[in-house]
Amino acid sequence: MDLSLQKKTLLLIVITVLIISTGSVFYLGSALSRLQNEENEKRARELADIIAFELDMDTLTTFKEMVSEAYDNAEGRISNDYMGTREYGQYISGFMYLEKTEEFK
């Protein structure tokens, strides 16, 4: 296929523009993703600070001790890797009574 110099130049310009555009899209996507992650982390820290300020530490300590005791007494511990399985659901259901405690509310 024999192309004229004008067509070769035009083709080279189009390919260069496509490559630069594609690179720009990927860079922009990466930058926006990073910015969104930073914003989410900032808001998570703010939320944690608010929650920490609002929580009663005595109640939280009591609840933590209740959870630790329940965990220590649990038989057949199952890793979070099995989340979504029937066995995992049965294991977690053994801790559901903690949600009904006054400390949880």
Order of alpha helices (4+ residues) and beta strands (2+ residues): alpha-alpha-alpha
